[in-house]
Amino acid sequence: MIVRWTDRFTQAYEKLPLEIQKRFDEKIKLFKSNPKHPSLNIHRVRRTFGIWEAYVTKSYRWTFEFIRGGVKLRVIGTHGILRNP
């Protein structure tokens, strides 16, 4: 699976606490091997078309969209990112 990071995602990722970065790194590996794993809690973002979210932790989320052959990572941060996914 191809995973593309947008500039926005990269900038947000770099601002995260190191522990959250490590947790995301683990989650993206899991996502690549099993995108339906229950701990990811993947679901569509309300009132959007084609944008999905997944959990890093209970407080941190990441959004993405499916592209040919993989996904494009949009943004990562606290639950508030869903106001502008």
C-alpha positions as CSV (number, residue, x, y, z in Angstrom):
1,M,0.0,0.0,0.0
2,I,1.3,3.4,-1.0
3,V,1.1,6.0,1.8
4,R,1.6,9.6,0.7
5,W,2.1,12.4,3.3
6,T,0.8,15.9,2.3
7,D,2.9,18.9,3.4
8,R,0.1,19.8,5.8
9,F,0.4,16.3,7.4
10,T,4.2,16.5,7.6
11,Q,4.1,19.9,9.3
12,A,1.5,18.8,11.8
13,Y,3.3,15.5,12.5
14,E,6.6,17.4,13.3
15,K,4.8,19.5,15.9
16,L,3.4,16.5,17.8
17,P,4.9,15.3,21.0
18,L,7.5,12.5,20.4
19,E,5.4,9.9,22.1
20,I,2.5,10.6,19.8
21,Q,4.8,10.5,16.8
22,K,5.9,7.0,17.9
23,R,2.3,5.9,18.5
24,F,1.4,7.1,15.0
25,D,4.4,5.2,13.5
26,E,3.1,2.0,15.1
27,K,-0.5,2.7,13.9
28,I,0.5,3.4,10.3
29,K,2.4,0.1,10.2
30,L,-0.7,-1.6,11.5
31,F,-2.8,0.2,9.0
32,K,-0.6,-1.0,6.1
33,S,-0.8,-4.6,7.2
34,N,-4.5,-4.6,8.4
35,P,-6.5,-1.5,7.6
36,K,-9.6,-3.0,9.3
37,H,-7.9,-3.5,12.6
38,P,-10.4,-2.5,15.3
39,S,-7.8,-0.4,17.3
40,L,-7.6,2.0,14.4
41,N,-11.3,2.8,14.7
42,I,-11.5,3.9,11.1
43,H,-14.6,5.7,10.0
44,R,-15.7,8.4,7.5
45,V,-15.6,12.0,8.7
46,R,-19.1,13.4,9.0
47,R,-20.3,15.8,6.3
48,T,-17.4,15.0,4.0
49,F,-17.0,12.9,0.9
50,G,-14.1,10.5,0.8
51,I,-12.3,11.7,4.0
52,W,-11.7,9.2,6.7
53,E,-10.2,9.3,10.2
54,A,-8.3,6.9,12.4
55,Y,-7.2,7.0,16.0
56,V,-3.6,7.4,17.1
57,T,-4.9,7.6,20.7
58,K,-8.1,8.5,22.3
59,S,-7.2,12.2,21.9
60,Y,-5.2,12.2,18.7
61,R,-6.6,11.4,15.2
62,W,-5.3,11.4,11.6
63,T,-7.3,11.9,8.5
64,F,-6.8,10.4,5.1
65,E,-8.3,9.7,1.8
66,F,-8.0,6.7,-0.5
67,I,-6.1,7.2,-3.7
68,R,-5.2,4.7,-6.4
69,G,-3.0,2.0,-4.7
70,G,-3.1,3.5,-1.3
71,V,-3.9,6.5,0.8
72,K,-3.0,10.2,1.1
73,L,-2.5,11.4,4.7
74,R,-4.2,14.8,5.2
75,V,-3.6,16.0,8.8
76,I,-2.9,14.7,12.3
77,G,-3.6,16.2,15.7
78,T,-6.1,16.4,18.5
79,H,-9.8,15.7,17.9
80,G,-10.2,19.4,16.9
81,I,-8.6,18.7,13.5
82,L,-11.9,17.3,12.4
83,R,-13.3,20.8,12.2
84,N,-11.1,21.2,9.1
85,P,-10.1,17.7,8.0
